[in-house]
Amino acid sequence: EGPGRHQELARRLFADMLRRPVWNCVLWPETLELSAAHTAAVAGLLYDWLYPVLPDAERQLAQSVLLQRVLQHGEHLEDFWWSSRYGCNWCAVCVGSVGVATLALYPELLARGDRRPDAVLADVCRRLARFLDAFGPDGDWAEGPMYADYGLYHVCLFADALAAAAAPRSPVLDWFEERRQRIPFGRFFTGTFLPPEGL
């Protein structure tokens, strides 16, 4: 079968995603919430991976959809309740997903002189750094280990994409490096079973 077949299946999935009328859960049809955020991150990853084999028409459609459903929201993250709830997993999931999708568009927008992603990515980094700061010194997290892992997965997804994009160093990457040096990895995640100090 080979990677070509997987790529073709991914193209079909991507085309279906782009043509869906909404990416949201039916309970929140007019906003950016968890289901839309997940879809945005996957769409960004697929766009980046499939870019060399996408026909121009599909590239243009992908850009249009990502601009409308992700970047426009990313320019106004402060409008969403989860963007500043740094002790909540929603912050990392939604903000991180906006960052991943924005990074997928970044090279083309930059080539056209469109600097909007710069401000979005800076805001994403700032908010994710605040999310990471909400962890206790031993990795304790008020929502418990599952939500800690859920949020950190999306932070890591964004941080990895940001590092691969050779973008300017961000507070997110600095935080990981500092924590990696200071806390044994196993102890950090064991700490999620404990509430933060003061609660």
C-alpha positions as CSV (number, residue, x, y, z in Angstrom):
1,E,0.0,0.0,0.0
2,G,2.8,2.5,0.9
3,P,2.6,6.1,2.0
4,G,0.9,7.2,-1.2
5,R,-2.3,5.5,-0.3
6,H,-2.2,7.0,3.2
7,Q,-1.7,10.4,1.7
8,E,-4.6,10.0,-0.6
9,L,-6.9,8.9,2.2
10,A,-5.7,11.9,4.2
11,R,-6.4,14.2,1.2
12,R,-10.0,12.9,1.1
13,L,-10.4,13.4,4.9
14,F,-9.0,16.9,4.6
15,A,-11.3,17.8,1.7
16,D,-14.3,16.6,3.8
17,M,-13.2,18.7,6.8
18,L,-12.8,21.8,4.7
19,R,-16.3,21.5,3.3
20,R,-18.1,20.9,6.5
21,P,-20.4,23.9,7.2
22,V,-19.1,24.2,10.8
23,W,-16.4,22.5,13.0
24,N,-18.2,23.2,16.2
25,C,-20.2,21.0,18.6
26,V,-23.9,21.5,18.0
27,L,-24.2,23.0,21.6
28,W,-21.9,25.9,20.7
29,P,-22.4,26.6,17.0
30,E,-21.2,30.2,17.0
31,T,-17.9,30.0,18.9
32,L,-14.5,28.3,19.0
33,E,-14.7,25.4,21.6
34,L,-13.0,22.0,22.1
35,S,-14.4,20.2,19.0
36,A,-13.6,23.1,16.7
37,A,-10.2,23.5,18.3
38,H,-9.3,19.8,17.7
39,T,-10.4,20.1,14.1
40,A,-8.4,23.2,13.6
41,A,-5.2,21.6,14.9
42,V,-5.7,18.5,12.7
43,A,-6.5,20.7,9.7
44,G,-3.3,22.6,10.3
45,L,-1.2,19.5,10.5
46,L,-2.9,18.0,7.4
47,Y,-2.3,21.2,5.5
48,D,1.3,21.2,6.4
49,W,1.8,17.5,5.5
50,L,-0.2,17.5,2.3
51,Y,0.9,20.8,1.0
52,P,3.3,19.4,-1.7
53,V,0.6,17.3,-3.2
54,L,-2.4,19.6,-2.9
55,P,-3.7,21.1,-6.2
56,D,-3.8,24.9,-6.2
57,A,-7.6,25.0,-5.8
58,E,-7.4,22.8,-2.6
59,R,-4.6,24.9,-1.2
60,Q,-6.7,28.1,-1.7
61,L,-9.7,26.5,-0.1
62,A,-7.7,25.4,2.9
63,Q,-6.2,28.8,3.3
64,S,-9.6,30.5,3.1
65,V,-11.1,28.1,5.7
66,L,-8.2,28.3,8.1
67,L,-8.1,32.1,7.8
68,Q,-11.8,32.4,8.5
69,R,-12.2,29.7,11.2
70,V,-8.9,30.0,13.0
71,L,-6.8,33.1,12.3
72,Q,-9.7,35.5,12.7
73,H,-10.5,34.0,16.1
74,G,-6.8,34.0,16.9
75,E,-6.7,37.8,16.5
76,H,-9.2,38.1,19.3
77,L,-8.4,35.4,21.8
78,E,-9.4,37.7,24.6
79,D,-13.0,37.4,23.5
80,F,-13.1,33.7,24.6
81,W,-13.5,32.8,28.2
82,W,-11.0,29.9,28.1
83,S,-8.2,32.1,26.8
84,S,-7.4,33.5,30.2
85,R,-8.5,30.6,32.4
86,Y,-4.9,29.5,32.8
87,G,-5.8,26.8,35.4
88,C,-8.2,25.1,33.0
89,N,-7.3,22.5,30.3
90,W,-9.6,24.3,27.8
91,C,-7.0,27.1,27.7
92,A,-4.2,24.9,26.5
93,V,-6.4,22.8,24.1
94,C,-8.0,25.8,22.3
95,V,-5.1,28.2,22.4
96,G,-2.6,25.6,21.4
97,S,-4.8,24.4,18.5
98,V,-5.1,28.0,17.2
99,G,-1.3,28.2,17.3
100,V,-0.8,24.9,15.4
101,A,-3.2,26.0,12.6
102,T,-1.7,29.5,12.5
103,L,1.8,28.1,12.0
104,A,0.6,26.0,9.1
105,L,-0.4,29.3,7.3
106,Y,2.6,31.3,8.5
107,P,5.0,30.8,5.5
108,E,2.6,31.8,2.8
109,L,1.1,34.7,4.7
110,L,4.6,36.0,5.5
111,A,5.6,35.7,1.8
112,R,2.7,37.9,1.0
113,G,3.7,40.5,3.6
114,D,0.8,39.5,5.9
115,R,2.1,39.9,9.4
116,R,-1.1,39.0,11.3
117,P,0.3,35.6,12.4
118,D,3.1,37.3,14.3
119,A,0.7,38.9,16.8
120,V,-1.4,35.7,17.0
121,L,1.6,33.5,17.7
122,A,3.0,35.9,20.3
123,D,-0.4,35.9,22.1
124,V,-0.6,32.1,21.9
125,C,2.9,31.8,23.4
126,R,2.1,34.2,26.2
127,R,-1.1,32.5,27.1
128,L,0.4,29.0,27.0
129,A,3.2,30.1,29.2
130,R,0.7,31.4,31.7
131,F,-1.1,28.0,31.5
132,L,2.2,26.2,32.2
133,D,2.9,28.6,35.1
134,A,-0.3,27.4,36.7
135,F,1.3,24.0,37.5
136,G,2.7,23.6,40.9
137,P,6.4,23.1,41.5
138,D,6.1,19.3,41.4
139,G,3.7,19.2,38.5
140,D,0.6,19.3,40.6
141,W,-2.6,20.4,38.7
142,A,-5.9,21.2,40.3
143,E,-8.0,19.3,37.6
144,G,-6.1,16.1,38.1
145,P,-3.7,14.0,35.9
146,M,-6.0,13.4,33.0
147,Y,-6.7,17.0,32.3
148,A,-3.1,17.9,33.0
149,D,-2.1,15.4,30.3
150,Y,-4.9,16.7,28.0
151,G,-3.7,20.2,28.2
152,L,0.0,19.4,28.0
153,Y,-0.5,17.3,24.9
154,H,-1.7,20.4,23.0
155,V,1.0,22.6,24.5
156,C,3.6,20.0,23.3
157,L,2.0,19.8,19.9
158,F,2.3,23.6,19.5
159,A,5.8,23.8,20.9
160,D,7.0,21.0,18.6
161,A,5.5,22.8,15.6
162,L,6.9,26.1,16.7
163,A,10.4,24.6,17.1
164,A,10.2,22.8,13.7
165,A,9.1,26.1,12.1
166,A,12.4,27.7,13.3
167,A,10.3,30.6,14.7
168,P,11.7,32.9,17.4
169,R,12.2,31.2,20.7
170,S,9.0,31.4,22.9
171,P,8.2,31.3,26.6
172,V,6.6,27.9,26.0
173,L,9.9,26.3,24.9
174,D,11.8,28.1,27.7
175,W,9.4,26.8,30.3
176,F,9.8,23.2,29.1
177,E,13.6,23.5,29.2
178,E,13.6,25.0,32.7
179,R,11.2,22.4,34.1
180,R,13.1,19.5,32.3
181,Q,16.3,20.5,34.1
182,R,14.8,21.2,37.5
183,I,12.3,18.3,38.0
184,P,12.7,14.6,37.3
185,F,10.1,13.7,34.6
186,G,8.4,11.0,36.5
187,R,8.0,13.1,39.6
188,F,6.5,16.0,37.5
189,F,3.6,13.8,36.2
190,T,3.2,12.0,39.5
191,G,2.6,15.5,41.0
192,T,-0.6,15.9,39.0
193,F,-2.3,13.8,41.6
194,L,-1.7,16.5,44.1
195,P,-3.5,19.9,44.2
196,P,-1.5,23.1,43.8
197,E,-0.2,24.6,47.0
198,G,-2.8,26.9,48.7
199,L,-5.9,25.0,47.5
